[in-house]
Amino acid sequence: MKKMASFFGVVFFAWVSVVNADYLDVLMPGAVTTGPDVYLCTAVPVNRARTFVTGFVPVASMNTAHHIILSSCSVPGVEANDLDSRPLWHCGHGVPEGQEDDALYPRGKVCQAAHRIVYAWARDADELTLPDNTGFEVGEDTEAKFIVLQVHYKNEMKSPDYSGVKFRVTDQVQ
């Protein structure tokens, strides 16, 4: 477990210089679960041609989310057209026994094609700011067209949950 804990908060990708920060909210849209130990995903399109991530601000509590993993990909685990009407899906082990065909959420992969983990959070970890003048690119002109938020709910969530991470971003390269 010690090795797993040291992984959280690590960022992958090549560094690129950036300035002028804004935010991209990657949050659950009111998730509820029908049992404990459930993994749910939602996807947020990066609707910008050129965007650079420079930091991560968690919007989560370990009382709600056991851990969070954010991945970038070109196609989320469910059809992008379905995201408006069904923005959540089961995306890991943890579909409660007997609910494999849960009418509440469909089942799918995190991403349909290859994906990269860009950030992971657990146990009330603090925000992470990348070093000055650094970041990594996401957006329409990259393979990272979507950010997929995967939340592991250790306990049943009867009240809507809006956990996630705010990405500190900029569109200016230094």
C-alpha positions in Angstrom: 0.0 0.0 0.0 2.9 2.3 0.7 4.0 2.1 -2.9 0.5 2.9 -4.2 0.2 5.9 -1.9 3.5 7.3 -3.2 2.0 7.1 -6.8 -0.9 9.6 -6.1 -0.2 13.1 -7.1 2.4 12.1 -9.7 2.0 13.7 -13.2 3.0 12.2 -16.5 3.7 13.8 -19.9 6.4 16.1 -21.3 6.6 19.6 -19.8 5.8 22.7 -21.8 6.2 26.3 -20.7 2.9 28.2 -20.0 1.5 31.5 -18.5 -2.0 33.0 -17.7 -4.1 30.4 -15.8 -7.8 29.6 -16.0 -9.7 26.4 -14.9 -11.3 23.4 -16.5 -13.7 21.7 -14.1 -13.7 17.9 -14.2 -16.4 17.0 -11.7 -19.0 14.3 -11.2 -22.4 15.4 -12.3 -24.3 14.3 -9.2 -23.3 10.7 -9.0 -25.1 8.3 -6.7 -24.4 4.6 -6.3 -26.6 1.5 -5.7 -24.1 -0.2 -3.4 -20.6 0.0 -2.0 -17.2 -0.4 -3.7 -18.3 1.1 -7.1 -16.2 2.8 -9.8 -18.0 5.5 -11.8 -16.6 7.5 -14.7 -17.6 10.8 -16.4 -15.9 12.5 -19.3 -15.3 16.2 -19.9 -14.4 17.3 -23.5 -11.6 19.7 -23.8 -13.2 22.2 -26.2 -10.2 24.3 -26.8 -7.7 24.0 -29.6 -4.6 24.5 -27.5 -4.7 24.2 -23.7 -1.9 23.5 -21.3 -2.5 22.1 -17.8 -0.4 23.7 -15.1 -1.9 22.4 -11.9 -4.7 20.4 -10.1 -7.1 21.5 -7.4 -9.0 18.6 -5.8 -12.7 19.1 -5.1 -13.1 16.0 -3.0 -13.1 14.5 0.5 -11.9 11.1 1.6 -15.2 10.8 3.4 -16.9 10.5 -0.1 -14.3 9.4 -2.6 -11.8 6.6 -1.7 -9.6 7.7 -4.6 -9.8 9.5 -8.0 -7.9 8.8 -11.2 -8.0 11.3 -14.2 -7.1 10.0 -17.6 -6.8 11.7 -21.0 -8.0 10.1 -24.2 -9.4 10.7 -27.7 -12.6 8.7 -27.1 -14.3 8.1 -23.7 -15.5 4.7 -22.6 -19.0 5.4 -23.8 -20.1 7.1 -27.0 -19.5 10.9 -26.8 -23.0 11.5 -28.2 -24.4 9.7 -25.1 -22.6 11.9 -22.6 -25.4 14.5 -22.6 -28.2 12.1 -21.7 -26.1 9.6 -19.7 -23.0 11.3 -18.5 -22.0 8.5 -16.0 -21.0 4.9 -16.5 -19.6 2.0 -14.5 -15.9 1.8 -15.4 -14.2 -0.8 -13.4 -14.8 -3.7 -11.2 -17.3 -2.8 -8.6 -20.6 -3.2 -10.4 -22.7 -4.4 -7.4 -23.5 -8.2 -7.5 -26.7 -8.8 -9.5 -26.6 -5.3 -11.1 -24.4 -6.0 -14.1 -27.1 -4.4 -16.3 -27.8 -1.5 -13.9 -30.5 0.7 -15.5 -28.9 3.7 -13.6 -25.6 3.6 -15.5 -24.3 1.7 -18.5 -21.0 -0.2 -18.3 -17.9 0.7 -20.2 -14.1 1.1 -20.2 -12.4 4.2 -19.0 -11.5 5.1 -22.6 -12.3 3.2 -25.8 -8.7 3.5 -27.0 -5.4 4.1 -25.3 -5.4 6.5 -22.4 -2.9 8.2 -20.1 -3.3 8.7 -16.4 -2.6 12.5 -15.9 -3.4 12.8 -12.2 -4.4 10.7 -9.2 -5.8 11.8 -5.8 -6.5 10.1 -2.5 -6.9 10.7 1.2 -7.5 14.5 1.2 -4.3 15.2 -0.7 -3.5 18.9 -1.3 -3.6 20.7 -4.6 -0.6 20.2 -7.0 0.9 23.1 -8.8 3.5 22.2 -11.5 6.8 24.1 -11.5 6.7 27.7 -12.8 6.5 28.0 -16.6 5.6 24.3 -17.1 2.5 22.3 -18.2 1.3 19.7 -20.6 -1.0 20.0 -23.6 -4.6 18.8 -23.9 -7.4 19.7 -26.3 -8.9 19.3 -29.7 -5.6 19.3 -31.6 -4.1 16.5 -29.4 -4.9 12.9 -28.5 -6.2 14.3 -25.2 -9.6 15.4 -26.4 -11.4 14.2 -23.3 -10.5 14.1 -19.6 -12.1 11.1 -17.9 -12.8 11.2 -14.2 -12.9 7.9 -12.4 -14.1 7.9 -8.8 -13.9 4.9 -6.5 -16.8 5.1 -4.1 -15.9 2.7 -1.2 -19.3 3.3 0.4 -22.8 3.7 -1.0 -23.6 7.2 -2.1 -27.3 8.0 -1.8 -26.8 11.8 -2.0 -25.6 13.3 -5.3 -21.8 13.6 -5.4 -19.9 16.4 -7.3 -16.3 15.3 -6.4 -13.5 15.9 -8.9 -10.6 18.1 -9.8 -10.2 21.5 -11.2 -7.4 21.6 -13.8 -5.5 24.9 -13.8 -5.1 25.6 -17.5 -3.8 28.3 -19.9 -3.9 28.6 -23.7 -0.7 30.6 -23.9 2.7 28.9 -24.5 5.8 30.7 -23.3 
